[in-house]
Amino acid sequence: MYLMRHNARPLVGLVLFCGGLHAQVAISGRVVDENGAGIGGVRVELRAAERGNPNVASSDPAGNFGLNLPEAGAYSVRAERLGFFVYQGQGQNFDAGPSQLIITLNHLQEFADRIDVV
């Protein structure tokens, strides 16, 4: 009987540990421009409403990024890179398990008009 109780403790610990792993949210995402081309070097930040610490990733040259969030819930999303408008989204819900996120950034554009008055 003592051996059974001794062997059950590691098994219970393993079950609790694996249960904690399933509560995590794994995000694979891509940042693209208005034409659908990937954007590298984008800083992507996800922040839970209750917590102050952001989860941060940077996109690779093809625009891909990955993040692991500690728990499911609502997160604010911010993506920024020089030469593009900043993307800010509030209340993006992520469920436990794998999720995908696609962010579209628009290029900054300068418009100039010229009026000749005679």
CORQUILIN-V525324 format. One record per pair of residues at least 6 apart in sequence whose ideal C-beta (glycine too) atoms are under 8 Angstrom apart, sorted by the first residue. I is the first residue (numbers start at 1). J is the second residue. D is the distance in whole Angstrom. If there is no record, write none. Layout:
i=I j=J d=D
i=I j=J d=D
This chain:
i=22 j=96 d=6
i=22 j=97 d=7
i=23 j=71 d=6
i=23 j=72 d=7
i=23 j=96 d=5
i=24 j=68 d=6
i=24 j=69 d=7
i=24 j=70 d=7
i=24 j=71 d=7
i=24 j=96 d=7
i=25 j=68 d=7
i=25 j=69 d=4
i=25 j=70 d=8
i=25 j=71 d=7
i=25 j=72 d=5
i=25 j=94 d=5
i=25 j=95 d=7
i=25 j=96 d=6
i=25 j=97 d=7
i=25 j=98 d=8
i=25 j=99 d=6
i=26 j=66 d=7
i=26 j=67 d=8
i=26 j=68 d=6
i=26 j=69 d=8
i=26 j=97 d=7
i=26 j=98 d=5
i=26 j=99 d=7
i=27 j=46 d=7
i=27 j=66 d=7
i=27 j=67 d=4
i=27 j=68 d=7
i=27 j=69 d=7
i=27 j=94 d=7
i=27 j=98 d=8
i=27 j=99 d=5
i=27 j=100 d=7
i=27 j=101 d=6
i=28 j=64 d=7
i=28 j=65 d=8
i=28 j=66 d=5
i=28 j=98 d=7
i=28 j=99 d=8
i=28 j=100 d=6
i=28 j=101 d=8
i=29 j=44 d=7
i=29 j=64 d=7
i=29 j=65 d=5
i=29 j=66 d=7
i=29 j=67 d=7
i=29 j=100 d=6
i=29 j=101 d=4
i=29 j=102 d=6
i=29 j=103 d=7
i=30 j=38 d=6
i=30 j=59 d=8
i=30 j=62 d=8
i=30 j=63 d=5
i=30 j=64 d=5
i=30 j=65 d=7
i=30 j=101 d=8
i=30 j=102 d=5
i=30 j=103 d=8
i=31 j=38 d=7
i=31 j=39 d=5
i=31 j=42 d=4
i=31 j=44 d=7
i=31 j=59 d=5
i=31 j=63 d=5
i=31 j=65 d=7
i=31 j=79 d=6
i=31 j=81 d=8
i=31 j=102 d=8
i=31 j=103 d=5
i=31 j=104 d=8
i=31 j=105 d=6
i=32 j=38 d=6
i=32 j=39 d=6
i=32 j=63 d=6
i=32 j=102 d=7
i=32 j=103 d=7
i=32 j=104 d=6
i=32 j=105 d=8
i=33 j=39 d=6
i=33 j=84 d=7
i=33 j=104 d=7
i=33 j=105 d=6
i=33 j=106 d=7
i=33 j=107 d=6
i=34 j=104 d=6
i=34 j=105 d=8
i=34 j=106 d=5
i=34 j=107 d=7
i=37 j=63 d=8
i=38 j=59 d=7
i=38 j=61 d=7
i=38 j=62 d=4
i=38 j=63 d=3
i=38 j=64 d=7
i=39 j=59 d=6
i=39 j=63 d=5
i=39 j=81 d=6
i=39 j=84 d=7
i=39 j=105 d=6
i=40 j=59 d=6
i=40 j=60 d=6
i=40 j=61 d=4
i=40 j=62 d=7
i=40 j=63 d=6
i=41 j=58 d=6
i=41 j=59 d=7
i=41 j=61 d=8
i=41 j=81 d=6
i=42 j=58 d=7
i=42 j=59 d=4
i=42 j=63 d=7
i=42 j=65 d=8
i=42 j=79 d=5
i=42 j=80 d=7
i=42 j=81 d=4
i=42 j=84 d=8
i=42 j=103 d=8
i=42 j=105 d=7
i=43 j=56 d=7
i=43 j=57 d=8
i=43 j=58 d=6
i=43 j=79 d=7
i=43 j=80 d=5
i=43 j=81 d=7
i=44 j=56 d=7
i=44 j=57 d=5
i=44 j=58 d=7
i=44 j=59 d=7
i=44 j=65 d=5
i=44 j=67 d=7
i=44 j=77 d=7
i=44 j=78 d=8
i=44 j=79 d=5
i=44 j=103 d=7
i=45 j=54 d=5
i=45 j=55 d=7
i=45 j=56 d=5
i=45 j=77 d=7
i=45 j=78 d=4
i=45 j=79 d=7
i=46 j=54 d=7
i=46 j=55 d=5
i=46 j=56 d=8
i=46 j=67 d=6
i=46 j=69 d=7
i=46 j=75 d=4
i=46 j=76 d=7
i=46 j=77 d=6
i=46 j=78 d=8
i=46 j=92 d=8
i=47 j=53 d=8
i=47 j=54 d=4
i=47 j=55 d=7
i=47 j=75 d=6
i=47 j=76 d=5
i=47 j=78 d=8
i=48 j=69 d=8
i=48 j=71 d=8
i=48 j=73 d=6
i=48 j=74 d=7
i=48 j=75 d=6
i=49 j=73 d=8
i=49 j=74 d=6
i=49 j=75 d=8
i=49 j=76 d=7
i=50 j=73 d=8
i=55 j=67 d=5
i=55 j=68 d=8
i=55 j=69 d=6
i=55 j=75 d=8
i=57 j=65 d=4
i=57 j=66 d=6
i=57 j=67 d=5
i=58 j=65 d=7
i=59 j=65 d=5
i=69 j=75 d=7
i=69 j=94 d=6
i=71 j=96 d=8
i=72 j=93 d=8
i=72 j=94 d=6
i=72 j=95 d=5
i=72 j=96 d=5
i=73 j=93 d=7
i=73 j=94 d=7
i=74 j=91 d=5
i=74 j=92 d=7
i=74 j=93 d=5
i=75 j=92 d=5
i=75 j=93 d=8
i=75 j=94 d=6
i=76 j=88 d=7
i=76 j=89 d=7
i=76 j=90 d=5
i=76 j=91 d=7
i=76 j=92 d=7
i=77 j=87 d=7
i=77 j=88 d=7
i=77 j=89 d=4
i=77 j=92 d=5
i=77 j=101 d=7
i=77 j=103 d=7
i=78 j=86 d=7
i=78 j=87 d=7
i=78 j=88 d=5
i=78 j=89 d=8
i=79 j=86 d=7
i=79 j=87 d=4
i=79 j=103 d=5
i=79 j=105 d=6
i=80 j=86 d=5
i=80 j=87 d=7
i=81 j=105 d=7
i=83 j=107 d=7
i=83 j=108 d=6
i=84 j=105 d=4
i=84 j=106 d=7
i=84 j=107 d=6
i=84 j=108 d=6
i=85 j=105 d=6
i=85 j=106 d=5
i=85 j=107 d=8
i=85 j=108 d=6
i=87 j=103 d=6
i=87 j=104 d=7
i=87 j=105 d=6
i=92 j=101 d=8
